Amino acid sequence: MTDVVDTKTQMKELVYCAFDAASTHLYVPGLKLHMKNALGYGATPQEILEVLEIATLLSLHTAHVAAPIIEELVSCGGAGASGASGA
């Protein structure tokens, strides 16, 4: 049973690494903590690097999706800093 718990906890730590590494969050102290925890629960450095690669790709996708939205808002005279509306 301990192996199952450790595997689930290891996976959670890897997910936390992805969150902390994502450019929308980018929380270095949390990333360091969760990388250390993931290694402690049996993750390999290679597994952590794979998670970081995925987080990087997600961040690139975010920029790819957001850029046209910003372009559209600017070209339509969208709200500036003083007139921004909440989502």
N, C-alpha and C positions, 0 to 999 in steps of 0.2 A: 504493500500500500504506500510506503514511503516513496518508492520510485514514481508512482503515479502523481503523488502530491508534488514531488520535486519537478517532474516534467511539466505539470501545469503551471507551477510557479516560475519555472524557467521560461516558459512561453509568455507568461504575463510580463516578465522582466524585459524580454525582447520587444514586446509591443510597446512597453514604456520607453524603451530606447528609441523606437521609431517616432513616437510622439515628441520626445524631447529633442530629437535631431531635426524634425521637420522645420522648414524655414518659417512657418506660421507660428511656431512655438519657440523653438531654439533656446532651450533652457539647459545650459551647459552643466551646472551643478547637478541637476536631475539626471542628465545623460550619463555623467560620470558615476553617480550612485547606482543607476540601473545597469550599467555595463558591468560594474563590479559585482552586483547581485547576480546578474545572469551568469557570469563566469563561476560564481560560487555555487550556483544551482546546476552546473554542468554544461552550460553553453560553451561553444568553442569560439575563439576569436574569429574564425571564418564565418560562423553563423551570425555573429554581431555585425561583421562587415556586410553580409548579405542584407541584413535588415537596414543598415545605413544606405545601401545602394537603392533599396526600395523607397526609403524615405526621401532620398534625393530625387528619384523619378517622380514621386508624388508632388514634390515641390515644383519641379519643372512643369508638370501638368497644371498646377495651380496658376503659375504665371501665364501659361499658354491660354488658359480659360479666361483669366482676369484681364489680360491686355486688350482684347477686343471690346470688353465691357467699358473699360476706362476710355478707350478711343471713341466709342459711341457716345458716352456721356459728355466728353469734351466737345465733340463735334456738334452735339445737339444743344450746347450751352447748359449742360447739366450743372447741378448745384455745386458751388465752390465750397470752401471751408466754412464760410459763414452761413451758408444756406443748406448745408447737408441735411438730408432727411434720414430718419432711422429706418431700418429694414423690418 
